[in-house]
Amino acid sequence: MGVLSFFSKIYTLDTLDTRFTITSTTPYKAVIEERKDAVASKERAAKWRSQGNPSRWNTLEFYLYYVYLGFIIPCMFYIAYNASRTTDPKYKRYEYLLTEGWIPGRKIDASDAQYRTFRNNIPYMTALLIFHPLLRRAYNAIVYPIKATGQSARPTPEEADQRLNQRASFDFGFALIYLVALHGVSAFKILLILYANHQVATRLPKKFIPVATWVFNIGTLFANELCKGYRFENIATFIAGSPVNNNLLDSGSALISWGRWLDSYGGLMSRWEILFNITVLRLISFNLDYYWSLDRRSYSPIEKQIDPASLSERDRVSIPAESKDYSFRNYVAYTVYAPLYLTGPIITFNDFISQLRYRSATIETGRTIRYAVRFALTLFAMEVILHYDYVQAISKANPVWGDYTAAQLSMLSYFNLHLIWLKLLLPWRLFRLWALIDGIDPPENMIRCVSDNWSTLAFWRSWHRSFYRWSLRYIYVPLGGSSFRTARDAARSILTYVLVFTFVGLWHDIQLRLLIWGWLVVLFMLPEMAVARLFPQRKWESRPTTYRMLCCVGAVLNIFMMMMANLVGFAVGVDGLEKIIAGIFRDYSGLTFMVCACTALFMGAQIMFELRESEMRHGINLKC
C-alpha cells in the first residue's frame, strides 16, 4: 500500500510545484501548520467540494468517451508506428538519421540536435547535480561556517544575512568556474556583457533605466546573432583587415592567428550565444527589480509585520531586496546560478535573493524525491517513443508528404508536437531538480501535457510558465495589461499582445518563422476572446450542458489552430504545413479521418473540462 500511495502522489500537482495548490498570497509555512489540524482539513475539503460541480467521471456520457478514446488512442500510436516500420519503402530515406538504440531490434530517432545533446550529456549532468550540492556543503562547513546566534527556530536578521553571504559567495565563485568550463575564453565576453548591463542599472539616472535596459538587452540579442558570438578571429580580422597572404610575419596575419588560437579554447559549449537568451531575461529582471526598488527603499517586511522567513510567493517576488543586495557579486551569482544558467526555469532577482536569505519551506525531501522519480519516468517515456515512432527523422529527411495517408500525416504532425514538448520538458525538469536539491525552488515550467490544452490563452499560461510569469511582470503589466471595455481599450490590448509575442518570438530566435508563430498566437487568441465576450457563462446558467457542448466545439477549433501555429514555429514551417494540409484533404479518406479526429478531440476536450472541474473540487484553479 505504501508503494501505491507513493506512486499515486507522483502525478499530483503538489509534487510538480506547490505554487499550483496554494494561492500566491499564502505562505507555505501556514500550509504545513494546517496539515496538523485534521478537523480543519476536512472542513476545507468539504467546502471545496460544495463549490464545484458534481463529478461526471461515473456518468454514462463519460463511459462512452472512455470506450471511444480507449480505441482511438492505441490506433494513434499504431499509425505513427506503422509509418516508421523498417519494412516501409520510405524507411531508407531517413534511416541515416537513426542510431543504435537500447531496445533490442529497434533504432532510436535522435535526429533532433537539441535532445541528442541533452541525452548524450545526461551522465555528466547527473554527476554535476550530485557534486555541486555536496561541494556547497563542504564549502559551508569548512570555508564559510555560520554560528547560530538566536535561540528561536526562525533565523534572526543577522543569521539571514550570513546565510545570504555564504550562499552568494559560493555561487559567485562557482559561477566563474562554471563559465570558464562551459565557454572557455568566451567567459570574458559574457562577463563583459554582464558588467555593462549592471552599469546600465546602477550608474544611469533613474528615469533612463527602463528604456536603456530594454535597448541594451534587445540589442544584445541581435548583436549576438549577427556577430555569431564575437569570435576572436573575426574581431582580429575587423581590426587588422583580411591578410593579403598567409605570411606569419605580417602583423595582421599574426593577430588573426592569435584570435583563431583563442577561439580554439571555447570550452564545452563554444557557441555560448545560443543559450544566452535565457540569461538576457535575468539581466532584465535584475535591472527592473533594482529600478522599482528605488521607489520602495524604505519598505521592510519587518516594518509591515510580515515574517521575512515565511513570505508568500507573491511577497518574495514583489518585495524589493535590500539596497546592499544589488551588488555585483549577488548579480553574477543570480545571472550565472549554475542549476538554472543554461535553460532556466526563470526566477526573479527578488525571489532569488529572498531564498538565499531564508530557505523556502516548500523544499521538502519527500516531494523532491517524487519529483525526481517523475522526471525519470518522463525520460523513459521519451526514449520509448523515439525507439518506435520516427516522426522527427521523417520530417527532417525532406519527405514527400503526398506519399503518406491522411491519418499518417496527422499523427506525424501530432507526435512531432509531443516530442517538441518532451524535449523541452526534460531539461527544464532536470535543471529544476538540481536547483531543488541545492535549496532553491524556481517555478515549474510545464503544468499540462501538450494534449491537455484546449485554450490558446490557457496554453500560453501553462507552457514555459516561468517565462509567462516573467513576461507578465516585466512586459505585459508595465504596458497596461488588457481591457476590452471599449474599442480603444481593445485596440491597445491587442497591440500589447502583439508587442509581448513579438518579443517572445525574437527571444526564441531571430527568425521570420518564429515571428510568424508569435503573431499567429495573437491572431488565434482574438476569436477566443471575442467568443468569450459574446457567450459569457452567466447567460447559460440555465443550460449548462448546452454551454459545455458549445465550448467543446470551440475547443476543437482552438486545438487545430494551436497545432498549426506550433508546427509553423517549431517543426515544419509554413511551407511544410501547407503540404501537410493539402495531403490530408486530397481525397475522401482524409475527410473521413478528420471526422474521426474531430470526434476524438471533442471527447478529449470534455475530459479536459472535467479534469479542471475536479481540480476546482479540491480548491485549485490554475486558469489554464
Phi, psi and omega in degrees: 000324179297321179293316179296320179296320179298312183289333177291333180277342184300322185258026173272156178294330180296324176294322182293311180189127180295343178298340183274344186248353175229160179287157182292347181261001182260119174295138185291336177299328178294324178294319179298319180292326181290337179301329183285344182260094184295322181296315180296323180295318179294320179295319180295318179296319179296322179295318180295317181297325181289336182277336183272168176284154179302147181293142177252003187301327184254025178268161180299322179303313184285330173298325175297318178297319181298318182295313183294312181290329176296334175272319186289316186298314174300325178297323179299314179295321182293322180299315178294321178294319181298324178287347183253008183293147179291340180275353179290135181301334182277353183301321183298336183291332184237005182302327182295343180273352181266153177232168181296135180255179180263352173272123184306131176082002181233140170268165181245141178272088177254037184285340179283119186297323183295312180289324180299318178297315178298314183297316182293335184258006180303316179300320182289321179292324177295318178297319179292324178300326178277317186292318186298309177296326178293321177296322177298317180298319178296318178299314181297324184278327188256311188273317187225066178287149179243130176260125180294136180249341182259163181259344183274164179292332180278131179297143174285162177304324179293318178294322179296319177296321178296319179296318178299312181296322179297309182290316183295322179294321176294314181298322179296311180296317179294325180299318180296316178294318181298316179298314181295319179295319182285316192239003178059226182292342178292348175303327180291328176295317181295316179296327177294318177295317179298317180296317180298319179294320178297323178293323177303317183285319192261348184249331182284154172303147188308317186292342182267350188298310183300310182296315180297323179297313181292318180298315182297314186283322175292321175299323178296319178301313181292316182296319178300320181288312185290324182266002175052045175083011176055058179299139182298327178297318179292322178296316179296320178296321179296322182285312187265345185084161180293133181292142179289322178218181183265028180290118183290343178284343178289130185298324179295315179297321180296319180296319180293320178297321178295319177297319178296323179294319177297320180297334181291344177258064184266005179074194181290331181228087185294330180271071185296333186292341183296318183257009181286343181305322181293327179291325178304322179296323178288326177297316179294319179301314180299311184298315183285326174297320177295316180300313180291332180292337182295334178270354185228032183298333182276354184283133178219133177303324182294318179295328179272009179061040175249132179288111183294341178275354182223050180283148171287168181297322179296319179294321179300325181280319189270329181285122184292151174291165177293154185303324181290344183283346181273038180280164180294326178298310180296325179298313178292320178301324180283308186291332181242031176299117194307311182300331186250001188296315189282316187228354186089200006299165184270132175235141182287160180297316180301315180296317180299313181295320179299320181284335172292323183284318180227126178298133181292135180291345182285345181275104180235140187302315181300316180294320180296321177296315179297321178297320179295318178296319179297321176298316181297319179294322178294318177298318178298317179299317178300314182297318180296316179299317181292340177278339186242337180238109186265045188292326181289317179297320179300314183289337181272350186262028181048061186289157170268098188299335179293346179280352183255150177287168180299319180296318180295318179300317181294317182287326175298319178292317183297312181288334174300317178295321178297319181290326174298315179299315182292320182291337174275321182299316188296308178296323178300317182286325178296314182288328174292321176301318177301315180297319179298317178297327182277354175101015176239134181249091176277166180293149173285139185275326185241117178269310187251152166298150182300334178277354180255047179221128179234350182245134178296317179295316181292325179298319179294328179287332186260340181266125183052058189298325180295326176289322176300313180294322176298315180298321177299312187289320191254348179234300189298307182293314177301331178279356176109000180068210181224149176203139183236031181289324178231168180297324179293317177298321180296317179297318179295321181294318178297319177298321177299314179298319180297316179296317180300311185282340170294315177296318180300317179296313179296324181295320179298313178183146181275079180221147182297322184296330179281330171296317178299318177302313181299317180290326176296321178300315178297316180301319182282343175288326188300312178300322180296316180293323180294315180295322179298327179281325181284329182235066180294146184298328184297335180278354182243019183299331180278346180229064185296325181291318178298318179297319180296321180293319177297319178298324180292324176298314177297325180297320179299314179297319179299317181299317179297318181295319179294322178298318180295317181298317183284331173294321178294314186284324191234002184228276193256350181079180183294313182298316179297320179296318179301318181292322179295315179297317179298322180292324181292322186258022183282342178209180185292333179298326178294319179295320178299316180296321181296324177298314179297320181294317179296322177297315179297318180294324178299313180292322177298321179295323177299320179291322176300317178300316184290327175300318180288326175295322178297320176297320179298326179290349174251014176079021184245126176226098184274347181059032176202000000 
